[in-house]
Every structure is written in structure tokens, then in C-alpha cells.
Amino acid sequence: MRLILLGPPGAGKGTQATRLVEKYGIPQLSTGDMLRAAVAAGTPIGLKAKAVMESGALVSDDIVAGIIDERLDQPDAKKGFILDGFPRTLAQAAALDRMLARKGLKIDAAIELKADAEKLVARIVNRAAEAKAAGRAVRKDDDPEVFKTRLAAYLRDTAAVTPHYAPKGAQRLVDGMASIAAVAGAIDAIVAPLE
């Protein structure tokens, strides 16, 4: 099964991706992790990414797509994968479509965790307070101002990606504000027929 998890920051994509990895034994493909791994491995695309990252610029869609393309050819991704952090834009979604078509593959489900922006801010503030109370470090992206910037970027760029998958029959919406267990159940109902 080939899945994309979409949704605003704080909606629970990471929690659900971890659970899906454990349950179905398919890898979670995080673009950030893959970029760092390609740079560390010194692959040709990794060397390109390293030069861009060292300059402080954002890595281009072409480089990110190249990293994904290389990663999809690895043995553990043959039976499926969960894309996390890609595609973030319609241009990236189109690049992913072309890449998968060349490989004779398609996305089975693009699952968006729908969430209310104001409630997400409250969720992040609460998560930061819980971390402080427990003596844990607060994640940098749990700062309300940083979070609001990330949320604005999501609404501007990424919110349009899920509807891109509607004509392909792959768009699925899940209430990301429900409990973790309820979200997990809704996702399982979507992916169970894909096994």
C-alpha cells in the first residue's frame, strides 16, 4: 500500500505514521530524514542537496523528487510506503505522479487529517505545557508563533494537495481532531482494503 499522510502541523500525522509503520511493516518516508541520509551517504543527489542546504536555501522540488525517487527503489519500499512531508505543493504532487507512473505505481490513498486551526494552536500550547511540566524539552515547532507560521504555510501551499487526489479516487478525509484511537480506527478502515 502506498499512502500519503497530509494535514496541518499538529494534526497527528507523525503519531499515525509511527503506528502504521508498526502495524503494516512499511516504511515512513520523511523527506527531512531522506535528505539527511542522502547527504550522509554522499549520493549524487545528496551532494546536490548538501550544497543547497549549506547555502541556507531551500532544497528544490527537483532535488526532493530525486531523493524520493531513489528511496522508492530500495527493497523495504517495494511492498509499500507512507509519504510524510511530501508532496507539500501541487508541483510536488505532479512530480510524484510522474515519478510513480514511470515505476508503474500509483498512490492508493492520500489521507488528510482535517483539523480546526484555532484548536490546533490550543493543542500545541497544551503539548508544550505538558512537556515543560514533565521536565522534557519543548519541541522548537511547539512554540505558538513558530507553529502559526508553519500553519500559514500549510494553508497557503499544502492544503490544495489533497483535492489533487480526488479525481484519482485516492482522496480520503479523517477528522484529525478526534481522539488518537478514533483517528487510528478511521485510517485503518481506509487502509484495510488496500492490504
N, CA, C and O of each residue as an XYZ file, in Angstrom:
780
protein
N       0.832     -1.177      0.000
C       0.000      0.000      0.000
C       0.879      1.243      0.000
O       1.872      1.323      0.723
N       0.497      2.197     -0.816
C       1.249      3.435     -0.962
C       0.364      4.587     -0.479
O      -0.661      4.907     -1.080
N       0.796      5.194      0.620
C      -0.015      6.192      1.294
C       0.698      7.533      1.387
O       1.926      7.605      1.424
N      -0.108      8.595      1.424
C       0.384      9.926      1.764
C      -0.423     10.369      2.976
O      -1.650     10.272      2.976
N       0.255     10.851      4.001
C      -0.419     11.447      5.153
C      -0.279     12.955      5.032
O       0.829     13.488      4.971
N      -1.404     13.625      4.999
C      -1.435     15.080      4.877
C      -2.214     15.669      6.043
O      -2.972     14.976      6.721
N      -2.016     16.940      6.256
C      -2.734     17.638      7.306
C      -1.848     18.710      7.883
O      -0.629     18.684      7.712
N      -2.459     19.651      8.564
C      -1.676     20.756      9.127
C      -0.734     20.269     10.223
O      -0.918     19.178     10.763
N       0.270     21.072     10.552
C       1.145     20.704     11.658
C       0.322     20.537     12.928
O      -0.615     21.297     13.173
N       0.673     19.548     13.727
C      -0.036     19.314     14.981
C      -1.270     18.447     14.849
O      -1.939     18.180     15.847
N      -1.593     17.994     13.630
C      -2.807     17.206     13.425
C      -2.630     15.742     13.818
O      -3.614     15.009     13.927
N      -1.385     15.306     14.033
C      -1.163     13.928     14.461
C      -0.616     13.003     13.394
O      -0.675     11.783     13.544
N      -0.081     13.569     12.309
C       0.450     12.735     11.224
C       1.584     11.844     11.716
O       1.634     10.660     11.381
N       2.484     12.398     12.500
C       3.623     11.624     13.000
C       3.189     10.467     13.870
O       3.715      9.361     13.751
N       2.226     10.718     14.748
C       1.695      9.666     15.631
C       1.094      8.545     14.798
O       1.353      7.369     15.055
N       0.298      8.902     13.807
C      -0.369      7.893     12.982
C       0.618      7.181     12.060
O       0.477      5.982     11.817
N       1.613      7.900     11.545
C       2.608      7.263     10.680
C       3.382      6.201     11.454
O       3.606      5.102     10.948
N       3.787      6.525     12.671
C       4.518      5.563     13.505
C       3.686      4.306     13.727
O       4.202      3.191     13.651
N       2.413      4.485     13.996
C       1.513      3.353     14.226
C       1.361      2.504     12.964
O       1.373      1.275     13.034
N       1.217      3.159     11.818
C       1.067      2.430     10.556
C       2.329      1.645     10.203
O       2.247      0.530      9.689
N       3.487      2.225     10.479
C       4.759      1.529     10.237
C       4.786      0.238     11.044
O       5.120     -0.825     10.522
N       4.428      0.343     12.328
C       4.440     -0.837     13.209
C       3.403     -1.861     12.776
O       3.681     -3.060     12.779
N       2.214     -1.407     12.405
C       1.125     -2.325     12.085
C       1.306     -3.020     10.735
O       1.019     -4.210     10.605
N       1.779     -2.279      9.734
C       1.817     -2.824      8.380
C       3.231     -3.140      7.873
O       3.383     -3.742      6.810
N       4.258     -2.743      8.618
C       5.620     -3.074      8.233
C       6.095     -2.398      6.961
O       6.940     -2.933      6.243
N       5.550     -1.221      6.681
C       6.013     -0.448      5.527
C       6.725      0.798      6.062
O       6.383      1.295      7.135
N       7.709      1.300      5.320
C       8.481      2.427      5.842
C       7.757      3.761      5.732
O       6.975      4.001      4.811
N       8.047      4.620      6.709
C       7.618      6.008      6.656
C       8.731      6.771      5.965
O       9.869      6.765      6.434
N       8.423      7.419      4.869
C       9.425      8.147      4.112
C       9.298      9.633      4.408
O       8.471     10.333      3.824
N      10.127     10.092      5.318
C      10.145     11.505      5.702
C      11.188     12.211      4.856
O      12.347     11.799      4.828
N      10.792     13.263      4.170
C      11.731     13.940      3.274
C      12.930     14.482      4.041
O      14.055     14.422      3.545
N      12.711     15.004      5.230
C      13.832     15.519      6.020
C      14.828     14.423      6.337
O      16.035     14.610      6.177
N      14.328     13.271      6.790
C      15.205     12.139      7.100
C      15.943     11.658      5.855
O      17.135     11.354      5.904
N      15.212     11.592      4.732
C      15.823     11.109      3.494
C      16.901     12.062      2.983
O      17.936     11.621      2.485
N      16.660     13.365      3.105
C      17.674     14.339      2.681
C      18.942     14.167      3.508
O      20.043     14.130      2.960
N      18.788     14.063      4.822
C      19.954     13.898      5.694
C      20.692     12.601      5.376
O      21.923     12.571      5.372
N      19.937     11.516      5.106
C      20.567     10.227      4.790
C      21.318     10.291      3.461
O      22.417      9.750      3.348
N      20.734     10.947      2.454
C      21.385     11.055      1.144
C      22.657     11.898      1.243
O      23.664     11.593      0.603
N      22.602     12.950      2.043
C      23.786     13.784      2.248
C      24.868     12.958      2.937
O      26.027     12.972      2.521
N      24.486     12.235      3.997
C      25.450     11.416      4.746
C      26.049     10.317      3.869
O      27.227      9.985      4.005
N      25.240      9.753      2.971
C      25.711      8.667      2.105
C      26.549      9.190      0.937
O      27.252      8.422      0.280
N      26.471     10.507      0.681
C      27.251     11.086     -0.411
C      26.755     10.702     -1.785
O      27.533     10.685     -2.739
N      25.442     10.385     -1.909
C      24.899     10.059     -3.227
C      24.953     11.317     -4.105
O      25.048     12.427     -3.581
N      24.895     11.154     -5.429
C      24.929     12.345     -6.293
C      23.846     13.364     -5.930
O      24.113     14.564     -5.861
N      22.631     12.881     -5.700
C      21.551     13.817     -5.355
C      21.783     14.376     -3.950
O      21.431     15.521     -3.668
N      22.373     13.568     -3.075
C      22.697     14.033     -1.719
C      23.733     15.136     -1.738
O      23.651     16.082     -0.954
N      24.713     15.023     -2.631
C      25.733     16.073     -2.750
C      25.119     17.375     -3.248
O      25.494     18.457     -2.796
N      24.167     17.267     -4.186
C      23.460     18.470     -4.651
C      22.693     19.100     -3.495
O      22.742     20.312     -3.289
N      21.974     18.249     -2.731
C      21.190     18.747     -1.600
C      22.094     19.404     -0.559
O      21.748     20.445     -0.001
N      23.245     18.796     -0.299
C      24.178     19.326      0.704
C      24.613     20.745      0.337
O      24.638     21.636      1.185
N      24.952     20.941     -0.931
C      25.398     22.264     -1.377
C      24.298     23.305     -1.171
O      24.568     24.424     -0.735
N      23.065     22.931     -1.487
C      21.942     23.854     -1.325
C      21.697     24.127      0.166
O      21.523     25.276      0.572
N      21.685     23.063      0.970
C      21.407     23.212      2.399
C      22.484     24.056      3.081
O      22.180     24.865      3.957
N      23.748     23.865      2.676
C      24.836     24.636      3.285
C      24.756     26.109      2.928
O      25.254     26.957      3.668
N      24.129     26.421      1.792
C      23.976     27.821      1.399
C      22.825     28.487      2.152
O      22.664     29.706      2.107
N      22.023     27.668      2.845
C      20.888     28.201      3.595
C      19.616     28.275      2.778
O      18.574     28.685      3.291
N      19.683     27.886      1.518
C      18.495     27.934      0.662
C      17.638     26.685      0.882
O      18.081     25.706      1.482
N      16.405     26.745      0.385
C      15.525     25.585      0.437
C      15.886     24.637     -0.695
O      16.220     25.067     -1.799
N      15.817     23.363     -0.413
C      16.115     22.357     -1.424
C      14.992     22.375     -2.465
O      13.813     22.382     -2.112
N      15.362     22.383     -3.736
C      14.377     22.491     -4.815
C      13.500     21.247     -4.911
O      13.844     20.174     -4.414
N      12.354     21.428     -5.566
C      11.452     20.299     -5.803
C      12.152     19.187     -6.568
O      11.925     18.009     -6.294
N      13.004     19.549     -7.528
C      13.706     18.534     -8.322
C      14.606     17.665     -7.446
O      14.655     16.446     -7.608
N      15.316     18.303     -6.520
C      16.207     17.540     -5.643
C      15.394     16.657     -4.708
O      15.725     15.488     -4.514
N      14.333     17.207     -4.128
C      13.495     16.417     -3.224
C      12.880     15.246     -3.985
O      12.853     14.125     -3.478
N      12.387     15.495     -5.197
C      11.806     14.416     -6.002
C      12.858     13.357     -6.318
O      12.555     12.164     -6.327
N      14.088     13.786     -6.577
C      15.171     12.836     -6.845
C      15.467     11.959     -5.636
O      15.722     10.763     -5.773
N      15.431     12.560     -4.457
C      15.660     11.808     -3.209
C      14.550     10.761     -3.035
O      14.820      9.604     -2.715
N      13.305     11.187     -3.252
C      12.166     10.273     -3.132
C      12.309      9.145     -4.164
O      12.114      7.972     -3.846
N      12.648      9.517     -5.389
C      12.791      8.543     -6.475
C      13.811      7.458     -6.091
O      13.546      6.268     -6.257
N      14.967      7.873     -5.583
C      15.986      6.913     -5.145
C      15.462      6.034     -4.018
O      15.681      4.822     -4.010
N      14.774      6.647     -3.073
C      14.312      5.910     -1.890
C      13.265      4.866     -2.239
O      13.233      3.793     -1.636
N      12.404      5.172     -3.211
C      11.348      4.229     -3.588
C      11.899      2.962     -4.235
O      11.205      1.948     -4.306
N      13.136      3.016     -4.704
C      13.757      1.847     -5.326
C      14.408      0.915     -4.307
O      14.883     -0.159     -4.676
N      14.438      1.305     -3.035
C      15.049      0.452     -2.024
C      14.104     -0.686     -1.655
O      12.885     -0.517     -1.682
N      14.665     -1.852     -1.308
C      13.855     -3.059     -1.085
C      12.702     -2.908     -0.087
O      11.624     -3.462     -0.302
N      12.920     -2.165      1.002
C      11.868     -2.081      2.018
C      10.649     -1.291      1.561
O       9.594     -1.373      2.191
N      10.772     -0.529      0.478
C       9.644      0.256     -0.038
C       8.874     -0.483     -1.123
O       7.877      0.031     -1.630
N       9.321     -1.676     -1.484
C       8.680     -2.411     -2.582
C       7.240     -2.808     -2.256
O       6.382     -2.814     -3.139
N       6.969     -3.144     -0.978
C       5.602     -3.562     -0.650
C       4.721     -2.393     -0.207
O       3.554     -2.580      0.135
N       5.289     -1.193     -0.215
C       4.506     -0.015      0.126
C       5.306      0.971      0.944
O       6.440      0.707      1.344
N       4.677      2.138      1.188
C       5.349      3.198      1.935
C       4.318      4.214      2.390
O       3.183      4.246      1.913
N       4.751      5.043      3.329
C       3.948      6.166      3.811
C       4.777      7.416      3.557
O       5.860      7.563      4.123
N       4.293      8.302      2.730
C       4.990      9.564      2.485
C       4.561     10.577      3.539
O       3.373     10.775      3.794
N       5.550     11.204      4.137
C       5.320     12.181      5.198
C       6.173     13.404      4.873
O       7.401     13.316      4.841
N       5.532     14.532      4.635
C       6.275     15.747      4.302
C       6.441     15.956      2.806
O       7.101     16.905      2.380
N       5.860     15.095      2.022
C       5.927     15.203      0.559
C       4.721     14.470     -0.002
O       4.453     13.345      0.418
N       3.995     15.053     -0.918
C       4.204     16.357     -1.523
C       3.637     17.488     -0.659
O       2.614     17.326      0.004
N       4.319     18.630     -0.681
C       3.877     19.807      0.066
C       3.188     20.834     -0.823
O       2.530     21.751     -0.330
N       3.340     20.679     -2.128
C       2.754     21.625     -3.085
C       2.153     20.842     -4.248
O       2.416     19.652     -4.420
N       1.340     21.535     -5.040
C       0.771     20.888     -6.226
C       1.863     20.515     -7.222
O       1.754     19.492     -7.897
N       2.907     21.325     -7.324
C       4.014     20.990     -8.233
C       4.688     19.694     -7.787
O       5.032     18.855     -8.620
N       4.877     19.527     -6.474
C       5.468     18.293     -5.969
C       4.531     17.107     -6.195
O       4.991     16.006     -6.500
N       3.221     17.321     -6.049
C       2.262     16.240     -6.293
C       2.319     15.792     -7.750
O       2.264     14.597     -8.039
N       2.430     16.756     -8.667
C       2.534     16.416    -10.095
C       3.833     15.658    -10.367
O       3.840     14.697    -11.136
N       4.935     16.086     -9.739
C       6.222     15.393     -9.909
C       6.134     13.968     -9.369
O       6.670     13.039     -9.972
N       5.459     13.798     -8.237
C       5.283     12.464     -7.657
C       4.460     11.585     -8.600
O       4.788     10.417     -8.808
N       3.400     12.142     -9.165
C       2.576     11.380    -10.120
C       3.422     10.872    -11.281
O       3.324      9.705    -11.660
N       4.253     11.746    -11.846
C       5.107     11.362    -12.984
C       6.106     10.282    -12.570
O       6.321      9.310    -13.294
N       6.707     10.465    -11.401
C       7.698      9.504    -10.902
C       7.069      8.131    -10.713
O       7.624      7.122    -11.148
N       5.904      8.093    -10.058
C       5.240      6.816     -9.812
C       4.787      6.170    -11.122
O       4.878      4.952    -11.280
N       4.302      6.980    -12.054
C       3.861      6.441    -13.348
C       5.028      5.760    -14.061
O       4.848      4.706    -14.671
N       6.225      6.355    -13.991
C       7.407      5.734    -14.610
C       7.715      4.387    -13.977
O       8.274      3.505    -14.629
N       7.357      4.226    -12.723
C       7.627      2.981    -11.995
C       6.432      2.018    -12.069
O       6.486      0.916    -11.523
N       5.355      2.441    -12.745
C       4.161      1.613    -12.837
C       3.388      1.554    -11.530
O       2.715      0.563    -11.248
N       3.484      2.626    -10.721
C       2.833      2.671     -9.411
C       1.872      3.840     -9.339
O       1.870      4.719    -10.201
N       1.046      3.837     -8.284
C       0.169      4.973     -8.008
C      -0.059      5.051     -6.499
O       0.185      4.094     -5.765
N      -0.530      6.207     -6.061
C      -0.885      6.386     -4.657
C      -2.230      5.711     -4.425
O      -3.185      5.946     -5.165
N      -2.300      4.865     -3.388
C      -3.556      4.192     -3.062
C      -4.495      5.087     -2.267
O      -5.708      5.062     -2.471
N      -3.925      5.884     -1.352
C      -4.756      6.782     -0.545
C      -3.933      7.974     -0.089
O      -2.825      7.830      0.428
N      -4.504      9.160     -0.295
C      -3.953     10.402      0.242
C      -4.883     10.782      1.389
O      -5.977     11.303      1.170
N      -4.435     10.516      2.613
C      -5.268     10.677      3.798
C      -4.962     12.015      4.449
O      -3.846     12.259      4.907
N      -5.966     12.871      4.482
C      -5.794     14.175      5.130
C      -6.455     14.155      6.500
O      -7.630     13.816      6.640
N      -5.675     14.525      7.501
C      -6.211     14.690      8.852
C      -6.722     16.123      8.946
O      -5.946     17.064      9.108
N      -8.033     16.270      8.841
C      -8.651     17.598      8.880
C      -8.635     18.110     10.317
O      -8.902     17.362     11.258
N      -8.316     19.400     10.472
C      -8.228     19.950     11.820
C      -8.565     21.434     11.817
O      -8.304     22.148     10.848
N      -9.143     21.876     12.909
C      -9.507     23.273     13.111
C      -8.265     24.052     13.561
O      -7.621     23.689     14.546
N      -7.934     25.127     12.832
C      -6.702     25.876     13.089
C      -6.628     26.405     14.528
O      -5.591     26.271     15.177
N      -7.707     27.001     15.029
C      -7.676     27.560     16.393
C      -7.481     26.466     17.432
O      -6.742     26.646     18.401
N      -8.138     25.342     17.232
C      -7.990     24.236     18.184
C      -6.584     23.644     18.112
O      -6.058     23.170     19.118
N      -5.975     23.669     16.928
C      -4.609     23.174     16.798
C      -3.633     24.033     17.594
O      -2.727     23.510     18.243
N      -3.818     25.351     17.545
C      -2.950     26.244     18.323
C      -3.072     25.898     19.802
O      -2.067     25.820     20.509
N      -4.315     25.689     20.277
C      -4.518     25.320     21.679
C      -3.864     23.971     21.979
O      -3.290     23.788     23.052
N      -3.944     23.034     21.047
C      -3.335     21.710     21.227
C      -1.812     21.839     21.380
O      -1.206     21.177     22.222
N      -1.212     22.692     20.562
C       0.238     22.878     20.598
C       0.666     23.550     21.900
O       1.659     23.153     22.510
N      -0.081     24.561     22.320
C       0.227     25.235     23.591
C       0.148     24.225     24.733
O       1.002     24.220     25.621
N      -0.873     23.373     24.712
C      -1.043     22.346     25.742
C       0.101     21.329     25.689
O       0.630     20.936     26.729
N       0.482     20.905     24.481
C       1.565     19.936     24.333
C       2.872     20.506     24.898
O       3.628     19.791     25.556
N       3.138     21.792     24.640
C       4.344     22.436     25.163
C       4.294     22.509     26.681
O       5.300     22.269     27.348
N       3.119     22.843     27.238
C       2.974     22.923     28.698
C       3.176     21.555     29.341
O       3.811     21.449     30.390
N       2.637     20.504     28.714
C       2.812     19.148     29.247
C       4.280     18.731     29.227
O       4.760     18.099     30.168
N       4.985     19.079     28.167
C       6.415     18.744     28.075
C       7.195     19.447     29.176
O       8.037     18.838     29.836
N       6.908     20.746     29.374
C       7.596     21.503     30.436
C       7.315     20.894     31.794
O       8.230     20.707     32.596
N       6.037     20.579     32.060
C       5.639     20.027     33.363
C       6.319     18.682     33.621
O       6.623     18.350     34.766
N       6.557     17.912     32.563
C       7.191     16.593     32.695
C       8.717     16.689     32.702
O       9.408     15.680     32.840
N       9.241     17.920     32.549
C      10.686     18.093     32.549
C      11.340     17.743     31.224
O      12.560     17.597     31.153
N      10.530     17.605     30.164
C      11.075     17.306     28.841
C      11.311     18.616     28.078
O      10.697     19.642     28.371
N      12.199     18.554     27.112
C      12.434     19.721     26.260
C      11.203     19.968     25.401
O      10.551     19.031     24.939
N      10.903     21.220     25.199
C       9.779     21.597     24.336
C      10.290     21.642     22.903
O      11.310     22.265     22.610
N       9.559     20.967     22.014
C       9.942     20.970     20.598
C       9.936     22.398     20.065
O       9.060     23.195     20.403
N      10.925     22.710     19.227
C      11.023     24.051     18.651
C       9.735     24.438     17.929
O       9.293     25.585     17.998
N       9.135     23.461     17.231
C       7.916     23.769     16.470
C       6.665     23.801     17.344
O       5.561     23.995     16.836
N       6.831     23.612     18.671
C       5.692     23.760     19.576
C       5.582     25.175     20.140
O       4.700     25.448     20.953
N       6.461     26.069     19.720
C       6.334     27.480     20.065
C       5.132     28.018     19.282
O       5.081     27.858     18.062
N       4.157     28.656     19.961
C       2.946     29.095     19.256
C       3.210     29.981     18.037
O       2.510     29.860     17.032
N       4.201     30.864     18.105
C       4.468     31.743     16.959
C       5.081     30.953     15.792
O       4.718     31.165     14.636
N       6.007     30.048     16.103
C       6.586     29.190     15.060
C       5.478     28.339     14.445
O       5.407     28.169     13.228
N       4.616     27.807     15.315
C       3.523     26.966     14.841
C       2.596     27.743     13.901
O       2.197     27.230     12.856
N       2.256     28.975     14.274
C       1.361     29.778     13.432
C       1.977     30.023     12.056
O       1.264     30.035     11.053
N       3.294     30.219     12.001
C       3.977     30.403     10.716
C       3.891     29.129      9.895
O       3.609     29.179      8.697
N       4.132     27.979     10.531
C       4.047     26.693      9.826
C       2.623     26.427      9.349
O       2.420     25.913      8.249
N       1.638     26.777     10.174
C       0.238     26.574      9.806
C      -0.132     27.449      8.602
O      -0.820     26.994      7.688
N       0.325     28.703      8.607
C       0.045     29.595      7.469
C       0.651     29.029      6.180
O       0.029     29.091      5.119
N       1.856     28.481      6.273
C       2.497     27.878      5.093
C       1.696     26.672      4.621
O       1.533     26.466      3.418
N       1.198     25.879      5.556
C       0.382     24.723      5.183
C      -0.878     25.187      4.442
O      -1.204     24.668      3.374
N      -1.573     26.160      5.012
C      -2.817     26.632      4.403
C      -2.564     27.251      3.028
O      -3.389     27.125      2.123
N      -1.426     27.916      2.877
C      -1.091     28.572      1.605
C      -0.692     27.558      0.534
O      -1.123     27.671     -0.613
N       0.124     26.569      0.897
C       0.733     25.694     -0.100
C       0.192     24.271     -0.144
O      -0.056     23.731     -1.222
N       0.009     23.667      1.017
C      -0.231     22.230      1.069
C      -1.713     21.856      1.108
O      -2.077     20.757      0.690
N      -2.560     22.737      1.594
C      -3.983     22.400      1.705
C      -4.589     22.019      0.348
O      -5.575     21.282      0.297
N      -4.010     22.512     -0.738
C      -4.535     22.208     -2.077
C      -4.096     20.842     -2.592
O      -4.581     20.392     -3.630
N      -3.179     20.174     -1.880
C      -2.658     18.899     -2.387
C      -3.689     17.785     -2.293
O      -3.842     17.014     -3.240
N      -4.402     17.679     -1.170
C      -5.345     16.566     -1.003
C      -6.390     16.536     -2.115
O      -6.631     15.468     -2.678
N      -7.026     17.670     -2.458
C      -8.008     17.622     -3.551
C      -7.422     17.167     -4.888
O      -8.157     16.704     -5.760
N      -6.106     17.296     -5.053
C      -5.441     16.813     -6.276
C      -5.680     15.314     -6.468
O      -5.692     14.821     -7.595
N      -5.871     14.596     -5.364
C      -6.044     13.144     -5.428
C      -7.513     12.717     -5.558
O      -7.788     11.527     -5.712
N      -8.458     13.659     -5.499
C      -9.879     13.314     -5.620
C     -10.207     12.688     -6.977
O     -10.849     11.638     -7.009
N      -9.790     13.290     -8.107
C     -10.120     12.685     -9.400
C      -9.498     11.301     -9.596
O      -9.961     10.518    -10.425
N      -8.459     11.011     -8.839
C      -7.787      9.712     -8.936
C      -8.433      8.678     -8.014
O      -8.030      7.515     -7.992
N      -9.440      9.115     -7.251
C     -10.127      8.213     -6.324
C      -9.325      7.897     -5.069
O      -9.640      6.940     -4.360
N      -8.298      8.683     -4.786
C      -7.420      8.377     -3.648
C      -7.617      9.316     -2.460
O      -7.096      9.045     -1.378
N      -8.353     10.409     -2.634
C      -8.527     11.367     -1.546
C      -9.391     10.775     -0.435
O     -10.481     10.261     -0.685
N      -8.887     10.855      0.792
C      -9.630     10.401      1.969
C      -9.482     11.451      3.057
O      -8.390     11.974      3.279
N     -10.584     11.760      3.736
C     -10.564     12.748      4.810
C     -10.883     12.072      6.136
O     -11.783     11.237      6.225
N     -10.125     12.450      7.164
C     -10.299     11.901      8.506
C     -10.342     13.080      9.473
O      -9.602     14.049      9.301
N     -11.192     13.007     10.479
C     -11.275     14.054     11.494
C     -10.048     13.977     12.395
O      -9.982     13.142     13.297
N      -9.084     14.849     12.145
C      -7.853     14.866     12.918
C      -8.018     15.408     14.321
O      -7.083     15.339     15.118
N      -9.193     15.950     14.647
C      -9.424     16.479     15.988
C     -10.021     15.411     16.913
O     -10.188     15.646     18.110
N     -10.337     14.253     16.358
C     -10.862     13.153     17.178
C      -9.726     12.590     18.040
O      -8.574     13.002     17.905
N     -10.056     11.667     18.908
C      -9.032     11.039     19.747
C      -8.051     10.262     18.872
O      -8.359      9.905     17.735
N      -6.873     10.009     19.418
C      -5.861      9.243     18.671
C      -6.432      7.900     18.242
O      -6.219      7.461     17.112
N      -7.157      7.248     19.144
C      -7.739      5.938     18.826
C      -8.783      6.045     17.714
O      -8.843      5.189     16.830
N      -9.602      7.094     17.759
C     -10.634      7.265     16.729
C     -10.001      7.556     15.365
O     -10.456      7.044     14.342
N      -8.958      8.374     15.359
C      -8.251      8.669     14.109
C      -7.621      7.386     13.571
O      -7.693      7.104     12.375
N      -7.004      6.615     14.462
C      -6.385      5.343     14.057
C      -7.431      4.414     13.449
O      -7.174      3.777     12.428
N      -8.594      4.333     14.061
C      -9.658      3.476     13.544
C     -10.127      3.910     12.168
O     -10.360      3.077     11.292
N     -10.267      5.219     11.977
C     -10.701      5.741     10.681
C      -9.652      5.441      9.602
O      -9.997      5.073      8.479
N      -8.372      5.600      9.952
C      -7.307      5.310      8.987
C      -7.263      3.818      8.677
O      -7.109      3.423      7.522
N      -7.398      2.993      9.710
C      -7.396      1.542      9.480
C      -8.535      1.125      8.554
O      -8.365      0.230      7.726
N      -9.691      1.767      8.687
C     -10.826      1.431      7.811
C     -10.504      1.798      6.361
O     -10.985      1.145      5.435
N      -9.694      2.838      6.161
C      -9.297      3.232      4.813
C      -8.259      2.272      4.238
O      -8.353      1.881      3.074
N      -7.276      1.893      5.043
C      -6.165      1.112      4.501
C      -6.400     -0.401      4.519
O      -5.752     -1.123      3.761
N      -7.298     -0.892      5.352
C      -7.519     -2.348      5.421
C      -7.839     -2.961      4.047
O      -7.289     -4.014      3.722
N      -8.696     -2.351      3.239
C      -8.972     -2.947      1.927
C      -7.775     -2.895      0.969
O      -7.792     -3.559     -0.068
N      -6.755     -2.130      1.295
C      -5.593     -1.982      0.421
C      -4.561     -3.093      0.633
O      -3.663     -3.281     -0.187
N      -4.699     -3.818      1.732
C      -3.706     -4.861      2.044
C      -3.698     -5.972      1.029
O      -2.920     -6.918      1.155
